[in-house]
Amino acid sequence: MSTLREFLQQKRAALLLRREWVHRTPDAALVTISASATAEGRSGIRRIRIRDFQIVSDSPASFAGYDLGATSPELLLGALSSCLTHTYLIQAADLRIPLDDVRVDVSGQIDSRAGTPGFEDALIYPHEIRYIATVVTEIEDLSHLNSAVERFCPILNLLRRGNEVVGEILRVPPSERGANLAQAANR
């Protein structure tokens, strides 16, 4: 495969097969996804595991890190950028819009003062998030493509609409650390 346009043809075929599969087996289409992270020894880096993949997350030196990986808020923006890019590809394939290139740049603000005296009300999470999608195509009116992307991009919609996140904490005595951490991860 040498061009993005050729890939979009392959993407369209896969999309049509996926729709057929979802139609035939709707219960199988609801899939649980998961990720885990562990903090490592002296460095404190977070090793994120997703399926058979690993990503290292770290903090800059100004926050006792070694700058060995992106911060969690940066990874969030990266996930949004990747998801938007992929959704542009999916929707372009579905709508048969030829694209030669797609790039999505995402930015946001973090207020490092949040939670410190005098800044108790400052937002502690990424905010003022913006994206610019740049597509190379001869099609002039891309409003239909953009509307479809904004409707179907999972991470964009999660961030715009929010979602309840339920958490709990499991205490493990140091003497039982290895076995119980593995059990906790499989819950």
TORMARKE-898445 format. One record per atom (N, C-alpha, C, O): residue in one letter; y, z, x. Coordinates in steps of 0.05 Angstrom, whole numbers, plus 5000, padded with zeros to 4 digits. Layout:
<nodes>
AYZX...
</nodes>
This chain:
<nodes>
M497750005017M500050005000M502550005018M502850185034S504249805015S506449775033S509149845021S511049885035T509349834994T511949884982T511750094960T509550144949L514050204953L514150394931L513550254904L512350364887R514350004902R513749854878R510749824873R509849844851E509249774895E506349754892E505150024885E503350034869F506250234896F505350504889F505850554859F504150684846L508150474849L508750524821L506750384802L506250484781Q505650154811Q503550034795Q501050204795Q499750244774Q500350314818Q498050504819Q498650754803Q496850854789K501050854804K501851094789K501651044759K500651214744R502450804750R502250734722R499350734713R498750834691A497650614728A494750604721A493650894719A492150954701A494351064738A493451334738A494551484714A493151644701L497051434707L498351564684L496951484658L496451664641L496251234655L494851144631L492051274629L491251344608L490651294652L488051424652L488251714645L486651824631R490351844656R490752134651R491352174621R490352364609R492952004609R493552034580R491052004564R490652154545E489351814571E486851774558E485052024560E483852114540W484952134584W483352384589W484452614572W482852764560V487052644572V488252864556V487652824526V487053014512H487752584517H487152524489H484252584482H483652694461R482452514500R479552564495R478752854498R477052954484T480052994517T479253274523T481653454525T482353554547P483053494503P485553654504P485153934515P486954044528D482954064510D482554334519D482254344550D483154534562A481154144562A480854134591A483454084605A483654124629A485453984590A487953914602A489754164608A491654144623L489054394597L490454644603L489254764628L487054864627V490654754649V489654834675V491255064686V493655074683T489855264697T491155484710T491655414739T489755334753I494055444749I494655404777I495455674789I496255854774S495155694815S495755954827S496655924856S496255714868A497956124866A498756144893A498656434902A498856614885S498356484927S498556754937S500056754964S500256554978A501156984970A502557014995A501857285007A501557484993T501557295034T501157535048T503257565070T504057365082A504057805075A505857865097A504257915122A502258055121E505057795144E503457815168E504757995189E507057965196G503158185199G503658355221G506558395230G508258435213R507058385255R509658445267R511858245258R514158315257S511058005252S513157805245S514157825217S516457755211G512457915198G513257935170G513357665156G514257645133I512457445170I512457195157I510657205133I508757365132R511257045113R509557025089R507956765091R509056545092R505356795091R503556565091R502856515061R501456675049I503756295051I503256215023I500856035023I500655845038R498956105005R496555945002R496455824974R496655964954I496155564973I495955414948I493655224951I493755034968R491555254936R489055104939R488255104969R487755324979D488054884982D487254875010D489654835029D489254765052F491954895019F494454855035F495755125042F495455325028Q497155125064Q498655355072Q501555275079Q502055065090I503355445071I506255415077I507155685089I506455895079V508755675110V509855915122V512655955112V514255765113S513256185102S515956255093S516956485111S515456665118D519456475118D520556685136D523556725129D524656585111S524756905142S527556965139S529056895165S527756875186P531656845163P533156805188P533357065204P532857285193A534157045229A534457285246A536257485234A535957725238S538357405219S540257585207S538957765186S540157965177F536457705178F535057865159F532357955170F530357975155A532258005196A529958105211A527557905211A525257985214G528257645208G526157445210G526257295236G527857365254Y524457105239Y524356945263Y524956645257Y524756475275D525756585233D526456315225D524256115230D524755895239L521756205223L519356035227L518755865203L516855705204G520255895182G519755745158G522055775139G523855935144A521955625118A524055645097A523955905083A521856035081T526255995072T526356235056T525256175028T524955935021S524556375013S523556334986S525556174968S524755994954P528156254969P530056094953P530155794962P530455614945E529955754988E529855474997E527355324988E527455094981L525155464988L522655344978L522955284948L521855074939L524255454933L524755394905L526355134902L525554964885L528455104917L530054854916L528354614925L528554394914G526654664945G524854444954G522854374933G522254134929A521854574918A519954514897A521354354875A520154164863L523854424868L525354274849L525853984858L525553794842S526553954883S527053684894S524553514893S524553284885S522253634901S519753494900S518953424872S518053194867C519253614853C518453564826C520153354813C519153174799L522753364818L524553154807L523852884818L523652684804T523352864844T522652614857T520052504845T519952264838H518052674842H515552594830H515852504801H514652304792T517552644786T517952574758T519452314756T518952154738Y521352254775Y522551984775Y520451774779Y520551564766L518551824797L516451624801L514751584776L514151364769I513951804764I512251794740I513651644718I512551454706Q516151714713Q517651594691Q518351294697Q518351134679A518951234722A519450954729A516850794725A517050564715A514550904732A512050764728A511550724698A510850504690D512050934683D511550924654D513350724641D512550574623L515850724649L517850544636L518050274650L519550104642R516350234670R516249984685R518949904697R519949684695I520150104709I522750064723I522050044753I521050234765P522749814765P522049784793P523949944811P526349934808L522750094829L524350254848L523450184876L521050144882D525350174895D524750134923D524850394939D523650414960D526350584928D526550844942D527651054922D529150984904V526851294926V527751524910V528251754929V526651814947R530551884926R531152124941R532652314922R534552234908V531852564922V533252764906V534152994925V532453124937D536653034926D537853244941D538653474922D540053424902V537753714929V538353944912V539854154929V539254194952S541854274917S543354484930S543854714911S543654674886G544354944921G544955174905G546355384923G546655344947Q547255594910Q548655804925Q546956064924Q545656124904I547156214946I545956474948I548256664957I549656594975D548556884943D550557074951D549257304966D548057484953S549457304992S548157515008S549457785004S548357985013R551657794991R552958054985R551758194961R552158424956A550158044945A549058154920A547558414926A545958444944G548158614909G546858874910G548159064930G547359304932T550158974945T551559154964T553959274949T554859174929P554959504960P557259634947P559559444942P560459294960G560459444918G562659264910G561758994899G563258844887F559158934903F558058684893F555458724877F553658564877E555458944862E553059014846E552558804824E550258774816D554558664815D554158474794D553858184804D553657994788A553958154830A553657884842A550757784836A548857944837L550457524832L547857414826L546157424851L546957334873I543757534849I541957564872I540057324875I538757294895Y540057154855Y538256924855Y539856664860Y542356664857P538556444868P539956194871P541356114845P540156134823H543756024848H545355944824H547055704832H547055614855E548455594812E550055354816E548255134828E549054984846I545855114817I543954914827I544754644817I545254604793R544754454835R545554174828R543653984842R542554044863Y543253754830Y541653544843Y543053274841Y544453224822I542553114861I543452834861I540952664866I539652694887A540252504847A538052314850A539252044859A540951934845T538251944880T539051674890T536651494888T534551544901V536851284873V534651094870V535650814878V537950734872V533850674891V534450394899V533050214880V530550204879T534550064864T533449884844T535649684835T537949744838E534749464825E536649264815E537349324785E539249204775I536049504773I536549584745I539249734744I539549934759E541049644728E543649774727E543850014709E545050214716D542650004686D542750224667D540250404671D538050334663L540650634682L538450814688L538451064669L537151264674S540051044648S540351284630S537651354617S537051584613H536051154610H533451204597H531651344617H530151524609L531651244642L529951374663L530851664667L529151844668N533451704669N534451974675N533852164651N533152394656S534152064627S533452234603S530552314603S529852544597A528752124610A525952184611A525352394633A523752574629V526552364656V526152554678V527152834669V525653024673E529452844657E530453104649E528753234627E528753474624R527453074611R525753174590R523053274601R521953474592F521953134621F519253184630F518853324656F516653394663C520953374672C520653504698C519953804694C521653954684P517553884701P516754164696P518554374709P519354574696I519154344734I520654554748I523554554738I524754764736L524754324734L527454304723L527554454696L529454614691N525654404679N525654534652N525154834654N526254984639L523454914673L522955204677L525555334685L526255544674L527055224704L529555344713L531655344691L533255534689R531755134676R533855114655R533155294631R535055414619R530655314624R529955464600R529055754606R529155924588G528155804630G527156064637G524256104627G523255934612N523056324635N520356384628N519856674633N520856784653E518356794616E517657074621E515557094643E513656944643V516057274662V514157314683V513257604681V514857784681V510657644679V509457904676V508357994703V506857834715G508958224712G508058324738G506758594736G507258744717E505158654755E503958914758E503658974787E503758794804I503159224794I502659304821I500059444823I499359614806L498459384843L495859504847L495959644874L496359524894R495559914873R495560064898R492760074909R490760114895V492560014935V490060024949V490360214973V492160194989P488560414974P488660604997P488160445023P486560255023P489460525045P489060385070P486160355079P485360155091S484460555072S481660545080S480060325065S477960255073E481160225043E479860025027E481259755027E480759585010R483059725045R484859495045R483559225044R484159065026G481659155061G480458895062G479058815037G479658595026A477258975027A475658905003A477358894978A477158704962N479159084975N480759094950N482958884949N483658794927L484058804971L485958584970L484658334961L485858174946A482258274971A480858034962A480158054932A480457854918Q479358284923Q478758324895Q481258284878Q481158154857A483458394887A485958374872A486758084870A487857994849A486357924891A487157644890A485457484871A486357274861N483057574865N481257434847N481557514818N480057424801R483357694812R483757794784R484957584767R485357634743
</nodes>
